[in-house]
């Protein structure tokens, strides 16, 4: 995991090495406390050389007032995203990416109704049951960022996500989605990133975005999207990266692509 930390320019050190029971937790490396209440509201333990299994009675779950929790780039091999994570009722930001989680993700995660950012990506071997994923989509209505790369969902594409006007970044790549992507216009004016690549059984036409869009990154590679590229692709004025390799698109490239600078 240290290699990943270096690649992403994250400082890497054993933050919990000097944590001592009975000491002021607000002085612990990686912990941030509310200045008024003294409660720990943020734990950033990314790139902290942590390993092993997170049990249900872990000290991690003794911070009920957490608003931000970052455990990215560690090695919790053998751990699942357990029901314990559902206890953080005030949590707004949860990042468990690149941390070796596997197995079934607890449906309790959908109880975190205050989440605005959820990143579970790059935990190969983790999976949602279709019912748990449906609950997540239904209950987490404040999400701005949802990154699930590589998490097995094996479900039809959740069309209701495309009605979440708050979404800024949506990565559902390599999740095993199937069926047809909706043909109606996408009215997500704040959406900057949409990754659907690696869903080989997901079909549809090139997504239709309204003129009022902020899209910067779009990745549809290794899907079953097909048909001609529409002239409306020129409406993506902010687009910087576009990945369409190994799709089924046909026909000529529209002249409106020249409008994208």
Buried (B, 14 or more C-beta within 10 A) or exposed (E): BEEBBEEEEBEBEEBBEEBEEEEEBEEBBBBBBEEEEEBBBBBBBBBBBBBEEBEEEEEBBEBEBBBBBBBBBBBBEEBBBBBBBBBBEBBBBBBBBBBBBBBBBBBBBBBBEBBBBBBBBBBEEBBBBEEBBBBBBEBBEBBBBBBBBBBBBBBBBBEEBBEBEEBBBBBBBBBBBBBBBBEEBBBBBBBBBBBBBBBBEBBBBBBBBEEEBBBBBBBBBBBBBEBEBBEBBBBBEEBEEBBBEEBEBEEEEBEBBEBBE
